Amino acid sequence: MRNQKSIISNLPIGTSLLIRTSHQSYGGTLTAIHSEWFVIKEANGMRFPIDFQEVLWNSAE
């Protein structure tokens, strides 16, 4: 399995993502990346850890 940290940190801003947390799924546009977190616009600015393990799909692949 590929390292999810490198996948997210290498995606360009504007990439569409589908991720899943233990509570629900989020789909939307990657709007910010920091060394420790990333933000999906449609998730109301919620920050997700950069090493997030449940990336189900991204438009860059």
All heavy atoms as TSV, in Angstrom:
chain	resi	resn	atom	element	x	y	z
A	1	MET	N	N	0.838	-1.188	0.000
A	1	MET	CA	C	0.000	0.000	0.000
A	1	MET	C	C	0.879	1.245	0.000
A	1	MET	O	O	1.862	1.324	0.707
A	1	MET	CB	C	-0.897	-0.008	1.240
A	1	MET	CG	C	-1.849	1.153	1.307
A	1	MET	SD	S	-2.958	0.933	2.716
A	1	MET	CE	C	-3.873	2.430	2.577
A	2	ARG	N	N	0.497	2.230	-0.797
A	2	ARG	CA	C	1.270	3.458	-0.857
A	2	ARG	C	C	1.085	4.284	0.402
A	2	ARG	O	O	0.073	4.198	1.072
A	2	ARG	CB	C	0.833	4.284	-2.063
A	2	ARG	CG	C	1.268	3.669	-3.343
A	2	ARG	CD	C	0.866	4.507	-4.494
A	2	ARG	NE	N	-0.588	4.408	-4.648
A	2	ARG	CZ	C	-1.277	5.112	-5.521
A	2	ARG	NH1	N	-0.691	5.969	-6.292
A	2	ARG	NH2	N	-2.574	4.969	-5.623
A	3	ASN	N	N	2.065	5.096	0.690
A	3	ASN	CA	C	2.018	5.994	1.843
A	3	ASN	C	C	1.031	7.119	1.554
A	3	ASN	O	O	1.250	7.925	0.675
A	3	ASN	CB	C	3.427	6.544	2.089
A	3	ASN	CG	C	3.489	7.469	3.267
A	3	ASN	OD1	O	2.510	8.102	3.652
A	3	ASN	ND2	N	4.649	7.540	3.865
A	4	GLN	N	N	-0.075	7.179	2.309
A	4	GLN	CA	C	-1.094	8.194	2.084
A	4	GLN	C	C	-0.557	9.601	2.311
A	4	GLN	O	O	-0.988	10.538	1.686
A	4	GLN	CB	C	-2.297	7.945	2.999
A	4	GLN	CG	C	-3.054	6.688	2.672
A	4	GLN	CD	C	-3.751	6.757	1.330
A	4	GLN	OE1	O	-4.226	7.799	0.899
A	4	GLN	NE2	N	-3.789	5.647	0.633
A	5	LYS	N	N	0.400	9.747	3.226
A	5	LYS	CA	C	0.958	11.073	3.481
A	5	LYS	C	C	1.559	11.645	2.207
A	5	LYS	O	O	1.329	12.791	1.867
A	5	LYS	CB	C	2.000	11.015	4.591
A	5	LYS	CG	C	2.583	12.377	4.924
A	5	LYS	CD	C	3.510	12.300	6.107
A	5	LYS	CE	C	4.053	13.678	6.448
A	5	LYS	NZ	N	4.861	13.664	7.635
A	6	SER	N	N	2.315	10.841	1.484
A	6	SER	CA	C	2.935	11.354	0.272
A	6	SER	C	C	1.892	11.623	-0.806
A	6	SER	O	O	2.046	12.543	-1.591
A	6	SER	CB	C	4.017	10.408	-0.236
A	6	SER	OG	O	3.454	9.190	-0.648
A	7	ILE	N	N	0.824	10.844	-0.868
A	7	ILE	CA	C	-0.228	11.087	-1.852
A	7	ILE	C	C	-0.880	12.441	-1.601
A	7	ILE	O	O	-0.971	13.273	-2.501
A	7	ILE	CB	C	-1.298	9.975	-1.817
A	7	ILE	CG1	C	-0.708	8.674	-2.349
A	7	ILE	CG2	C	-2.521	10.384	-2.628
A	7	ILE	CD1	C	-1.618	7.487	-2.193
A	8	ILE	N	N	-1.330	12.705	-0.405
A	8	ILE	CA	C	-2.027	13.955	-0.107
A	8	ILE	C	C	-1.090	15.145	-0.224
A	8	ILE	O	O	-1.441	16.152	-0.835
A	8	ILE	CB	C	-2.684	13.906	1.286
A	8	ILE	CG1	C	-3.804	12.875	1.278
A	8	ILE	CG2	C	-3.222	15.279	1.679
A	8	ILE	CD1	C	-4.384	12.581	2.630
A	9	SER	N	N	0.089	15.046	0.325
A	9	SER	CA	C	0.992	16.193	0.307
A	9	SER	C	C	1.483	16.535	-1.100
A	9	SER	O	O	1.929	17.642	-1.341
A	9	SER	CB	C	2.173	15.972	1.253
A	9	SER	OG	O	2.913	14.839	0.869
A	10	ASN	N	N	1.370	15.600	-2.040
A	10	ASN	CA	C	1.793	15.863	-3.417
A	10	ASN	C	C	0.649	16.249	-4.350
A	10	ASN	O	O	0.878	16.498	-5.527
A	10	ASN	CB	C	2.521	14.644	-3.992
A	10	ASN	CG	C	3.874	14.456	-3.353
A	10	ASN	OD1	O	4.558	15.425	-3.055
A	10	ASN	ND2	N	4.252	13.220	-3.134
A	11	LEU	N	N	-0.574	16.293	-3.851
A	11	LEU	CA	C	-1.703	16.662	-4.700
A	11	LEU	C	C	-1.769	18.171	-4.879
A	11	LEU	O	O	-1.511	18.930	-3.942
A	11	LEU	CB	C	-3.018	16.187	-4.070
A	11	LEU	CG	C	-3.245	14.690	-4.000
A	11	LEU	CD1	C	-4.524	14.387	-3.236
A	11	LEU	CD2	C	-3.281	14.091	-5.385
A	12	PRO	N	N	-2.143	18.623	-6.050
A	12	PRO	CA	C	-2.295	20.070	-6.251
A	12	PRO	C	C	-3.587	20.588	-5.618
A	12	PRO	O	O	-4.576	19.860	-5.522
A	12	PRO	CB	C	-2.336	20.212	-7.777
A	12	PRO	CG	C	-2.789	18.890	-8.284
A	12	PRO	CD	C	-2.320	17.859	-7.282
A	13	ILE	N	N	-3.557	21.838	-5.178
A	13	ILE	CA	C	-4.764	22.491	-4.700
A	13	ILE	C	C	-5.785	22.439	-5.831
A	13	ILE	O	O	-5.447	22.620	-6.991
A	13	ILE	CB	C	-4.466	23.963	-4.306
A	13	ILE	CG1	C	-3.447	24.025	-3.162
A	13	ILE	CG2	C	-5.744	24.714	-3.938
A	13	ILE	CD1	C	-3.877	23.372	-1.880
A	14	GLY	N	N	-7.030	22.165	-5.496
A	14	GLY	CA	C	-8.078	22.051	-6.506
A	14	GLY	C	C	-8.414	20.621	-6.863
A	14	GLY	O	O	-9.379	20.359	-7.578
A	15	THR	N	N	-7.634	19.653	-6.357
A	15	THR	CA	C	-7.905	18.241	-6.603
A	15	THR	C	C	-9.185	17.836	-5.885
A	15	THR	O	O	-9.425	18.230	-4.750
A	15	THR	CB	C	-6.740	17.372	-6.083
A	15	THR	OG1	O	-5.547	17.729	-6.772
A	15	THR	CG2	C	-7.009	15.893	-6.269
A	16	SER	N	N	-10.010	17.045	-6.539
A	16	SER	CA	C	-11.205	16.498	-5.900
A	16	SER	C	C	-10.813	15.260	-5.104
A	16	SER	O	O	-10.018	14.444	-5.577
A	16	SER	CB	C	-12.250	16.115	-6.944
A	16	SER	OG	O	-12.686	17.256	-7.625
A	17	LEU	N	N	-11.366	15.142	-3.899
A	17	LEU	CA	C	-11.058	14.020	-3.007
A	17	LEU	C	C	-12.330	13.381	-2.480
A	17	LEU	O	O	-13.356	14.055	-2.334
A	17	LEU	CB	C	-10.286	14.493	-1.780
A	17	LEU	CG	C	-8.880	15.023	-1.925
A	17	LEU	CD1	C	-8.415	15.568	-0.583
A	17	LEU	CD2	C	-7.963	13.923	-2.392
A	18	LEU	N	N	-12.246	12.125	-2.146
A	18	LEU	CA	C	-13.276	11.437	-1.384
A	18	LEU	C	C	-12.547	10.727	-0.256
A	18	LEU	O	O	-11.653	9.908	-0.503
A	18	LEU	CB	C	-14.035	10.429	-2.247
A	18	LEU	CG	C	-15.110	9.611	-1.540
A	18	LEU	CD1	C	-16.180	10.524	-0.931
A	18	LEU	CD2	C	-15.734	8.622	-2.502
A	19	ILE	N	N	-12.867	11.096	0.981
A	19	ILE	CA	C	-12.224	10.483	2.140
A	19	ILE	C	C	-13.293	9.961	3.086
A	19	ILE	O	O	-14.461	10.350	3.005
A	19	ILE	CB	C	-11.307	11.480	2.891
A	19	ILE	CG1	C	-12.115	12.632	3.478
A	19	ILE	CG2	C	-10.206	11.997	1.973
A	19	ILE	CD1	C	-11.324	13.526	4.420
A	20	ARG	N	N	-12.879	9.070	3.994
A	20	ARG	CA	C	-13.815	8.514	4.964
A	20	ARG	C	C	-13.197	8.588	6.353
A	20	ARG	O	O	-12.056	8.178	6.555
A	20	ARG	CB	C	-14.152	7.075	4.618
A	20	ARG	CG	C	-15.132	6.447	5.582
A	20	ARG	CD	C	-15.564	5.067	5.180
A	20	ARG	NE	N	-14.411	4.230	4.860
A	20	ARG	CZ	C	-14.430	3.257	3.970
A	20	ARG	NH1	N	-15.519	2.997	3.298
A	20	ARG	NH2	N	-13.352	2.536	3.748
A	21	THR	N	N	-13.959	9.120	7.299
A	21	THR	CA	C	-13.560	9.093	8.704
A	21	THR	C	C	-14.324	7.951	9.369
A	21	THR	O	O	-15.116	7.267	8.716
A	21	THR	CB	C	-13.902	10.418	9.414
A	21	THR	OG1	O	-15.327	10.535	9.513
A	21	THR	CG2	C	-13.332	11.617	8.682
A	22	SER	N	N	-14.145	7.772	10.657
A	22	SER	CA	C	-14.888	6.728	11.347
A	22	SER	C	C	-16.368	7.070	11.464
A	22	SER	O	O	-17.189	6.199	11.723
A	22	SER	CB	C	-14.291	6.482	12.737
A	22	SER	OG	O	-14.327	7.671	13.490
A	23	HIS	N	N	-16.725	8.341	11.232
A	23	HIS	CA	C	-18.110	8.774	11.400
A	23	HIS	C	C	-18.850	9.027	10.091
A	23	HIS	O	O	-20.053	8.847	10.016
A	23	HIS	CB	C	-18.180	10.043	12.249
A	23	HIS	CG	C	-17.573	9.868	13.596
A	23	HIS	ND1	N	-18.136	9.065	14.566
A	23	HIS	CD2	C	-16.444	10.353	14.136
A	23	HIS	CE1	C	-17.386	9.082	15.648
A	23	HIS	NE2	N	-16.336	9.863	15.410
A	24	GLN	N	N	-18.157	9.502	9.058
A	24	GLN	CA	C	-18.814	9.788	7.788
A	24	GLN	C	C	-17.800	9.979	6.677
A	24	GLN	O	O	-16.600	10.016	6.913
A	24	GLN	CB	C	-19.729	11.001	7.906
A	24	GLN	CG	C	-19.013	12.337	8.016
A	24	GLN	CD	C	-20.004	13.470	8.208
A	24	GLN	OE1	O	-20.554	13.609	9.289
A	24	GLN	NE2	N	-20.232	14.243	7.177
A	25	SER	N	N	-18.311	10.113	5.462
A	25	SER	CA	C	-17.462	10.366	4.296
A	25	SER	C	C	-17.557	11.832	3.906
A	25	SER	O	O	-18.574	12.479	4.125
A	25	SER	CB	C	-17.915	9.501	3.116
A	25	SER	OG	O	-17.727	8.145	3.408
A	26	TYR	N	N	-16.484	12.341	3.324
A	26	TYR	CA	C	-16.431	13.714	2.835
A	26	TYR	C	C	-15.903	13.704	1.412
A	26	TYR	O	O	-14.937	13.017	1.112
A	26	TYR	CB	C	-15.473	14.571	3.683
A	26	TYR	CG	C	-15.900	14.744	5.112
A	26	TYR	CD1	C	-15.437	13.893	6.098
A	26	TYR	CD2	C	-16.767	15.772	5.468
A	26	TYR	CE1	C	-15.824	14.057	7.416
A	26	TYR	CE2	C	-17.162	15.939	6.791
A	26	TYR	CZ	C	-16.683	15.083	7.755
A	26	TYR	OH	O	-17.073	15.232	9.060
A	27	GLY	N	N	-16.534	14.474	0.567
A	27	GLY	CA	C	-16.059	14.646	-0.786
A	27	GLY	C	C	-15.977	16.127	-1.084
A	27	GLY	O	O	-16.806	16.897	-0.601
A	28	GLY	N	N	-14.976	16.508	-1.825
A	28	GLY	CA	C	-14.870	17.913	-2.150
A	28	GLY	C	C	-13.525	18.280	-2.737
A	28	GLY	O	O	-12.773	17.426	-3.181
A	29	THR	N	N	-13.245	19.558	-2.679
A	29	THR	CA	C	-12.062	20.131	-3.298
A	29	THR	C	C	-10.982	20.427	-2.267
A	29	THR	O	O	-11.245	21.076	-1.258
A	29	THR	CB	C	-12.447	21.450	-4.013
A	29	THR	OG1	O	-13.535	21.188	-4.884
A	29	THR	CG2	C	-11.277	22.011	-4.792
A	30	LEU	N	N	-9.777	19.963	-2.540
A	30	LEU	CA	C	-8.631	20.243	-1.681
A	30	LEU	C	C	-8.299	21.730	-1.795
A	30	LEU	O	O	-8.011	22.223	-2.881
A	30	LEU	CB	C	-7.450	19.388	-2.133
A	30	LEU	CG	C	-6.161	19.482	-1.337
A	30	LEU	CD1	C	-6.371	18.971	0.089
A	30	LEU	CD2	C	-5.076	18.671	-2.025
A	31	THR	N	N	-8.401	22.456	-0.683
A	31	THR	CA	C	-8.192	23.914	-0.742
A	31	THR	C	C	-6.960	24.384	0.014
A	31	THR	O	O	-6.519	25.510	-0.188
A	31	THR	CB	C	-9.415	24.673	-0.195
A	31	THR	OG1	O	-9.687	24.236	1.131
A	31	THR	CG2	C	-10.624	24.453	-1.066
A	32	ALA	N	N	-6.399	23.563	0.891
A	32	ALA	CA	C	-5.201	23.959	1.638
A	32	ALA	C	C	-4.445	22.720	2.085
A	32	ALA	O	O	-5.045	21.710	2.433
A	32	ALA	CB	C	-5.577	24.800	2.855
A	33	ILE	N	N	-3.125	22.830	2.050
A	33	ILE	CA	C	-2.255	21.756	2.550
A	33	ILE	C	C	-1.196	22.393	3.434
A	33	ILE	O	O	-0.560	23.370	3.059
A	33	ILE	CB	C	-1.556	20.998	1.408
A	33	ILE	CG1	C	-2.566	20.377	0.464
A	33	ILE	CG2	C	-0.627	19.919	1.975
A	33	ILE	CD1	C	-1.941	19.726	-0.760
A	34	HIS	N	N	-1.018	21.823	4.612
A	34	HIS	CA	C	0.000	22.244	5.572
A	34	HIS	C	C	0.851	21.013	5.847
A	34	HIS	O	O	0.483	19.906	5.459
A	34	HIS	CB	C	-0.702	22.742	6.838
A	34	HIS	CG	C	0.231	23.289	7.868
A	34	HIS	ND1	N	0.763	22.497	8.852
A	34	HIS	CD2	C	0.697	24.531	8.076
A	34	HIS	CE1	C	1.542	23.238	9.626
A	34	HIS	NE2	N	1.512	24.489	9.165
A	35	SER	N	N	1.943	21.157	6.513
A	35	SER	CA	C	2.802	20.002	6.797
A	35	SER	C	C	2.112	18.959	7.674
A	35	SER	O	O	2.486	17.797	7.660
A	35	SER	CB	C	4.108	20.449	7.443
A	35	SER	OG	O	3.857	21.070	8.683
A	36	GLU	N	N	1.079	19.362	8.416
A	36	GLU	CA	C	0.409	18.419	9.318
A	36	GLU	C	C	-1.071	18.202	9.035
A	36	GLU	O	O	-1.680	17.324	9.619
A	36	GLU	CB	C	0.585	18.894	10.759
A	36	GLU	CG	C	2.041	18.884	11.188
A	36	GLU	CD	C	2.216	19.294	12.632
A	36	GLU	OE1	O	1.228	19.358	13.365
A	36	GLU	OE2	O	3.366	19.552	13.019
A	37	TRP	N	N	-1.676	18.995	8.151
A	37	TRP	CA	C	-3.101	18.864	7.882
A	37	TRP	C	C	-3.460	19.325	6.477
A	37	TRP	O	O	-2.654	19.930	5.791
A	37	TRP	CB	C	-3.942	19.628	8.907
A	37	TRP	CG	C	-3.504	21.043	9.168
A	37	TRP	CD1	C	-2.732	21.466	10.222
A	37	TRP	CD2	C	-3.759	22.211	8.385
A	37	TRP	NE1	N	-2.516	22.826	10.127
A	37	TRP	CE2	C	-3.134	23.310	9.009
A	37	TRP	CE3	C	-4.458	22.450	7.209
A	37	TRP	CZ2	C	-3.196	24.599	8.503
A	37	TRP	CZ3	C	-4.514	23.732	6.699
A	37	TRP	CH2	C	-3.893	24.795	7.363
A	38	PHE	N	N	-4.690	18.989	6.061
A	38	PHE	CA	C	-5.224	19.472	4.791
A	38	PHE	C	C	-6.690	19.829	4.996
A	38	PHE	O	O	-7.327	19.403	5.956
A	38	PHE	CB	C	-5.041	18.448	3.663
A	38	PHE	CG	C	-5.809	17.164	3.839
A	38	PHE	CD1	C	-7.030	16.987	3.205
A	38	PHE	CD2	C	-5.305	16.133	4.605
A	38	PHE	CE1	C	-7.740	15.797	3.360
A	38	PHE	CE2	C	-5.999	14.945	4.756
A	38	PHE	CZ	C	-7.223	14.772	4.130
A	39	VAL	N	N	-7.228	20.653	4.082
A	39	VAL	CA	C	-8.602	21.143	4.201
A	39	VAL	C	C	-9.365	20.823	2.921
A	39	VAL	O	O	-8.847	21.017	1.817
A	39	VAL	CB	C	-8.627	22.674	4.444
A	39	VAL	CG1	C	-10.045	23.222	4.437
A	39	VAL	CG2	C	-7.925	23.022	5.743
A	40	ILE	N	N	-10.592	20.354	3.091
A	40	ILE	CA	C	-11.513	20.141	1.985
A	40	ILE	C	C	-12.597	21.206	2.090
A	40	ILE	O	O	-13.253	21.330	3.127
A	40	ILE	CB	C	-12.136	18.734	2.032
A	40	ILE	CG1	C	-11.044	17.678	1.831
A	40	ILE	CG2	C	-13.234	18.587	0.987
A	40	ILE	CD1	C	-11.540	16.263	1.971
A	41	LYS	N	N	-12.769	21.975	1.028
A	41	LYS	CA	C	-13.701	23.110	1.022
A	41	LYS	C	C	-15.105	22.711	1.485
A	41	LYS	O	O	-15.696	23.364	2.334
A	41	LYS	CB	C	-13.766	23.705	-0.384
A	41	LYS	CG	C	-14.721	24.857	-0.530
A	41	LYS	CD	C	-14.730	25.363	-1.955
A	41	LYS	CE	C	-15.703	26.509	-2.119
A	41	LYS	NZ	N	-15.758	26.963	-3.503
A	42	GLU	N	N	-15.642	21.649	0.938
A	42	GLU	CA	C	-17.012	21.251	1.229
A	42	GLU	C	C	-17.193	20.665	2.630
A	42	GLU	O	O	-18.317	20.415	3.052
A	42	GLU	CB	C	-17.511	20.260	0.171
A	42	GLU	CG	C	-17.701	20.879	-1.201
A	42	GLU	CD	C	-16.418	21.128	-1.988
A	42	GLU	OE1	O	-15.314	20.775	-1.531
A	42	GLU	OE2	O	-16.533	21.687	-3.078
A	43	ALA	N	N	-16.110	20.459	3.354
A	43	ALA	CA	C	-16.187	19.974	4.748
A	43	ALA	C	C	-16.142	21.154	5.718
A	43	ALA	O	O	-15.744	21.011	6.868
A	43	ALA	CB	C	-15.060	18.995	5.036
A	44	ASN	N	N	-16.544	22.330	5.238
A	44	ASN	CA	C	-16.640	23.544	6.066
A	44	ASN	C	C	-15.335	23.923	6.757
A	44	ASN	O	O	-15.323	24.328	7.910
A	44	ASN	CB	C	-17.760	23.400	7.092
A	44	ASN	CG	C	-19.109	23.235	6.427
A	44	ASN	OD1	O	-19.395	23.882	5.434
A	44	ASN	ND2	N	-19.916	22.344	6.946
A	45	GLY	N	N	-14.235	23.780	6.041
A	45	GLY	CA	C	-12.944	24.192	6.581
A	45	GLY	C	C	-12.355	23.263	7.620
A	45	GLY	O	O	-11.363	23.582	8.254
A	46	MET	N	N	-12.938	22.094	7.783
A	46	MET	CA	C	-12.433	21.121	8.745
A	46	MET	C	C	-11.031	20.672	8.346
A	46	MET	O	O	-10.764	20.417	7.173
A	46	MET	CB	C	-13.375	19.921	8.749
A	46	MET	CG	C	-13.316	19.044	9.889
A	46	MET	SD	S	-14.826	18.056	9.682
A	46	MET	CE	C	-14.539	16.774	10.754
A	47	ARG	N	N	-10.135	20.582	9.303
A	47	ARG	CA	C	-8.770	20.123	9.037
A	47	ARG	C	C	-8.665	18.621	9.285
A	47	ARG	O	O	-9.132	18.115	10.293
A	47	ARG	CB	C	-7.779	20.844	9.948
A	47	ARG	CG	C	-7.653	22.302	9.628
A	47	ARG	CD	C	-6.670	22.958	10.549
A	47	ARG	NE	N	-6.573	24.372	10.254
A	47	ARG	CZ	C	-5.858	25.216	10.950
A	47	ARG	NH1	N	-5.152	24.795	11.985
A	47	ARG	NH2	N	-5.826	26.487	10.610
A	48	PHE	N	N	-8.022	17.943	8.363
A	48	PHE	CA	C	-7.784	16.509	8.473
A	48	PHE	C	C	-6.288	16.288	8.563
A	48	PHE	O	O	-5.516	17.004	7.922
A	48	PHE	CB	C	-8.342	15.776	7.241
A	48	PHE	CG	C	-9.824	15.917	7.075
A	48	PHE	CD1	C	-10.348	16.919	6.274
A	48	PHE	CD2	C	-10.687	15.056	7.728
A	48	PHE	CE1	C	-11.715	17.061	6.107
A	48	PHE	CE2	C	-12.056	15.190	7.566
A	48	PHE	CZ	C	-12.569	16.190	6.769
A	49	PRO	N	N	-5.833	15.297	9.331
A	49	PRO	CA	C	-4.391	15.052	9.442
A	49	PRO	C	C	-3.795	14.652	8.092
A	49	PRO	O	O	-4.411	13.921	7.324
A	49	PRO	CB	C	-4.282	13.914	10.454
A	49	PRO	CG	C	-5.637	13.312	10.531
A	49	PRO	CD	C	-6.624	14.349	10.108
A	50	ILE	N	N	-2.606	15.144	7.793
A	50	ILE	CA	C	-1.950	14.894	6.508
A	50	ILE	C	C	-1.689	13.402	6.278
A	50	ILE	O	O	-1.660	12.936	5.142
A	50	ILE	CB	C	-0.647	15.722	6.365
A	50	ILE	CG1	C	-0.169	15.769	4.905
A	50	ILE	CG2	C	0.448	15.188	7.274
A	50	ILE	CD1	C	-1.002	16.616	4.014
A	51	ASP	N	N	-1.564	12.611	7.343
A	51	ASP	CA	C	-1.322	11.174	7.197
A	51	ASP	C	C	-2.626	10.378	7.193
A	51	ASP	O	O	-2.648	9.187	7.464
A	51	ASP	CB	C	-0.374	10.667	8.276
A	51	ASP	CG	C	-0.912	10.873	9.680
A	51	ASP	OD1	O	-1.944	11.553	9.858
A	51	ASP	OD2	O	-0.283	10.355	10.619
A	52	PHE	N	N	-3.715	11.037	6.838
A	52	PHE	CA	C	-5.043	10.438	6.789
A	52	PHE	C	C	-5.005	9.147	5.979
A	52	PHE	O	O	-4.464	9.111	4.873
A	52	PHE	CB	C	-6.005	11.445	6.152
A	52	PHE	CG	C	-7.435	11.156	6.427
A	52	PHE	CD1	C	-8.002	11.524	7.629
A	52	PHE	CD2	C	-8.218	10.526	5.486
A	52	PHE	CE1	C	-9.330	11.269	7.888
A	52	PHE	CE2	C	-9.544	10.261	5.736
A	52	PHE	CZ	C	-10.105	10.636	6.932
A	53	GLN	N	N	-5.589	8.081	6.496
A	53	GLN	CA	C	-5.468	6.764	5.872
A	53	GLN	C	C	-6.640	6.356	4.983
A	53	GLN	O	O	-6.537	5.392	4.255
A	53	GLN	CB	C	-5.267	5.693	6.953
A	53	GLN	CG	C	-3.963	5.858	7.713
A	53	GLN	CD	C	-2.770	5.730	6.805
A	53	GLN	OE1	O	-2.640	4.789	6.036
A	53	GLN	NE2	N	-1.872	6.691	6.866
A	54	GLU	N	N	-7.750	7.045	5.045
A	54	GLU	CA	C	-8.926	6.627	4.287
A	54	GLU	C	C	-9.210	7.545	3.092
A	54	GLU	O	O	-10.257	8.155	2.999
A	54	GLU	CB	C	-10.139	6.567	5.218
A	54	GLU	CG	C	-10.059	5.477	6.259
A	54	GLU	CD	C	-10.144	4.076	5.663
A	54	GLU	OE1	O	-10.829	3.883	4.656
A	54	GLU	OE2	O	-9.503	3.175	6.226
A	55	VAL	N	N	-8.273	7.639	2.177
A	55	VAL	CA	C	-8.496	8.376	0.936
A	55	VAL	C	C	-9.047	7.358	-0.056
A	55	VAL	O	O	-8.345	6.455	-0.499
A	55	VAL	CB	C	-7.204	9.014	0.395
A	55	VAL	CG1	C	-7.459	9.718	-0.927
A	55	VAL	CG2	C	-6.614	9.966	1.426
A	56	LEU	N	N	-10.328	7.500	-0.392
A	56	LEU	CA	C	-10.974	6.520	-1.254
A	56	LEU	C	C	-10.756	6.810	-2.733
A	56	LEU	O	O	-10.724	5.901	-3.559
A	56	LEU	CB	C	-12.481	6.501	-0.955
A	56	LEU	CG	C	-12.847	6.228	0.498
A	56	LEU	CD1	C	-14.345	6.352	0.692
A	56	LEU	CD2	C	-12.347	4.854	0.928
A	57	TRP	N	N	-10.605	8.088	-3.065
A	57	TRP	CA	C	-10.466	8.481	-4.477
A	57	TRP	C	C	-9.909	9.901	-4.543
A	57	TRP	O	O	-10.175	10.722	-3.666
A	57	TRP	CB	C	-11.825	8.436	-5.150
A	57	TRP	CG	C	-11.827	8.923	-6.566
A	57	TRP	CD1	C	-11.480	8.217	-7.680
A	57	TRP	CD2	C	-12.188	10.227	-7.021
A	57	TRP	NE1	N	-11.607	9.002	-8.802
A	57	TRP	CE2	C	-12.049	10.254	-8.417
A	57	TRP	CE3	C	-12.610	11.386	-6.387
A	57	TRP	CZ2	C	-12.305	11.372	-9.179
A	57	TRP	CZ3	C	-12.876	12.501	-7.146
A	57	TRP	CH2	C	-12.730	12.483	-8.535
A	58	ASN	N	N	-9.117	10.183	-5.556
A	58	ASN	CA	C	-8.720	11.563	-5.844
A	58	ASN	C	C	-8.623	11.718	-7.355
A	58	ASN	O	O	-8.305	10.775	-8.070
A	58	ASN	CB	C	-7.427	11.964	-5.122
A	58	ASN	CG	C	-6.198	11.382	-5.746
A	58	ASN	OD1	O	-5.780	11.803	-6.807
A	58	ASN	ND2	N	-5.604	10.411	-5.070
A	59	SER	N	N	-8.940	12.906	-7.840
A	59	SER	CA	C	-9.016	13.132	-9.282
A	59	SER	C	C	-7.643	13.192	-9.950
A	59	SER	O	O	-7.565	13.201	-11.175
A	59	SER	CB	C	-9.782	14.428	-9.568
A	59	SER	OG	O	-9.097	15.552	-9.032
A	60	ALA	N	N	-6.571	13.199	-9.175
A	60	ALA	CA	C	-5.232	13.266	-9.757
A	60	ALA	C	C	-4.724	11.897	-10.205
A	60	ALA	O	O	-3.736	11.803	-10.915
A	60	ALA	CB	C	-4.256	13.879	-8.749
A	61	GLU	N	N	-5.376	10.838	-9.790
A	61	GLU	CA	C	-4.918	9.484	-10.184
A	61	GLU	C	C	-5.600	9.005	-11.436
A	61	GLU	O	O	-6.707	9.237	-11.704
A	61	GLU	CB	C	-5.178	8.477	-9.059
A	61	GLU	CG	C	-4.273	8.698	-7.896
A	61	GLU	CD	C	-4.386	7.573	-6.878
A	61	GLU	OE1	O	-5.413	6.892	-6.811
A	61	GLU	OE2	O	-3.421	7.395	-6.152
